[in-house]
Amino acid sequence: MTRPLLLLPVALLLGACRPAERPATLADRTLNLGTALTLTAEAPFTGTFWQVTDAPPWLTVSPASGSGPVRVQVRANRALSTPTAADQPQLTGEVKIAWQEAGKGGTATWTVTADQYVLTGRVTDPAAVRGADVGTALRGDAPPAEVRSVIVKYRSAAAQALALGRKVTASDPALASTRALLDRLGPTARHDLGGRRAELVTDDVPGTLAALRRDPNVEYAVPNAVLRAQDTAAPLEPTDQYAGLQWAYRLLGYRAVWRDMESGGYARPVTVAVVDSGVRYDHPDLAGALLGPDEGALDVLDFVPAGQKGAYDNGDGDGPDRDPTDPGTPARRGGSHGTHVSGIIAARWGEIPRFPGCEGCSTSGVVGAAYRAPVKVLPIRAIDAQGNIEVADVVNAVRYAAGLPVTLAGQTYRLSRPAEVINLSLGGDIPASVAEPLCEAVAEATAAGSLVIAAAGNGSGTTPYYPAACEGAVAVGAVTLSGASAPRLASYSNRYPAVQLAAPGGVDLKGATYHNGGQLNGKPYADVILSTDWDYSKGQPTYMGQAGTSQATPQVSALAALLLSKGVTRGRDDTLARLVATATDLGAKGRDDAFGYGMVNAAAALGAPAVSDTLGLRLWDTRGLAYQPALDALGRFTAYLPDGTFRALAGRDRDGNGIPGEAHEPGVERDAELGPQQPRADLGELTPAP
């Protein structure tokens, strides 16, 4: 009876010793990373070969191929798939793995999910109240009323008494002229302002002032000026045909700056030397904005006729001269780089003449930053018609722009009025040793008092570009719109320690975005920088959207010129200091290799009046990626984010550029670290000053 009982354990043991059958195919499956950054996944397989054939950009699978059992590490880079709205609690992606076994094959789908990290908080406004009898009064744009009276201060109390119609018993002969004058003027009303002052109401303010100022008994006479309540000013919107597509000016707060210009104050003439491909003087939207041959314009390029040793044609058929026109050639089809850069600084406002023979040409075009300020562009041609730039030509151009003598083709040129600002929307990744002549020229120009502003380069990497990396130059990186209130670094913009500032350069059209909201001919317009250009195939003016640090650089040059024109700054060093101090910090806190000290802010730098007063939130990480979580009715937000260090800033937007809490605006900032060790963080209440 006991023997059968002994057989069962033996049978189980034999079964357990048999090799497990491994599948010859790969099956679909689901992998959940949770809040981890990586996950090791294994699958039994006896086939001859397997390979990862597809995976979303935010997932990395390694190794990507093999034979036998599958063992891979899946790594998530959540930042590559987190939407700007930060509203997806979980990311999902599919990994495709092709397999082969004994002449047959297939594809397995592994679905990968990853939980996002969570940041919460609340933006509060200390002035937020509710009431049925409270509203908002729009600022009136009516002009001030006309002056209807004068204020006069007399040298004696007796003279003031006469002016007020009071009886004066003194028989001072000196009062006779005052009495006679007042009888002739016949003010319709008189008011005592104390301190020997009187207000005289009159129908002829200019005539009354002139007469009173001739009276020896009058200390002063001034119009009774009409003041206005200082509400928030209305932003100034240009009406030129394509101005609505020039989003960079809005981003930098120029609508407040242009309103500021309406009141005057920008009185000092300033020259920005644009060392570039030359310019099209015949572009009607640049008429009056460019200094001409008689005012210092220069072409530094050499010319060696064909057939001679070292033959070289820069495109205009001659050597150095006073005509920096960007020439057309039979084969030229592209635009004019120098014309585009110049328009960003100083394209004219309002109506322009229609170009002869061009019925489709705009009669208003675009606008430039300078508006009413006396800022002029000095064209210096150093780029030939093929787009080539030689170090020697840039050296001569920079020196000349700074007022230093240069000798070209045996003739010496010297600029009588040096340029305060030199714009270099050019450069290259040449070795520092090769760039030494460039850097010496920049140093000489800096010593002469010029502010040299140069493009950081479009290499998408960390290699320094020269002359931007020269000591003394201000290297400018490029930002573009992100869809959030904080802009992001443009994909092409170089990152290295010499970068000092950033400005709008637009989006690379290979990955075009359309966050600016504008439309051209019924279609969304990309986030590029629109400016004046030239159509060489048709021989007529045009307007083109371009992107690059070449477009970011003149944004900084224009602002530097306006600081000098308004008198906010006086020279190179304090202008640079002001640009840095008022820049909007982006990316990592403080200076970083991508944004430098931040994106320039025209409204803050120039002390422009407030044109809005809205409360908002900025959220970005130290890599420069920006997010815009929604605020509910109570100001609360929940953001689903990748790992990283985040900066949240609640603040007020007073220059109307959509970026709250900049250098000149109230704001409160808090930081948070998110990742596997800290999957959630709460910032509490963020309450900026009213």
Secondary structure, DSSP 8 states (H G I E B T S, - for coil): --HHHHHHHHHHHHHHHS-----SS---EEEE-TT-SEEEEEE---SSEEEEEE--TTEEEES-EESSSEEEEEEE-GGGT--TT---SEEEEEEEEEEEETTEEEEEEEEEEEE-EEEEEEE--TT----TT---------------EEEEEESSHHHHHHHTT-------GGGHHHHHHHHHH--SEEEEEETTEEEEE-S-HHHHHHHHHH-TTEEEEEE----------------STTGGG-HHHHHTTHHHHHHHHTT----S-EEEEEEES-B-TT-GGGTTTB--GGGT-EE----B-TTSTT-B--SSSS-SBS--B----TT--S--HHHHHHHHHH---S-----TT-TTS-SS----TTTTS-EEEEEEE-B-TTS-B-HHHHHHHHHHHTT--EEETTEEE--SS--SEEEE---B---TTTTHHHHHHHHHHHHTT-EEEEE--SSSSS---BTTTSTT-EEEEEEE--SSSS-EE-TT----TTEEEEEE----GGG---TT--EETTEE--S-EEEEEEETTTTEEEEEEE-SHHHHHHHHHHHHHHHHHHTS--SHHHHHHHHHHT-B--SSSS-BTTTBT-B--HHHHHT------EEEEEEEETTS-EE-----TTSEEEEEE-SEEEEEEEEEE-SSSS--S-TTS-EEEEEEEEBTTB-EEEEEEE----
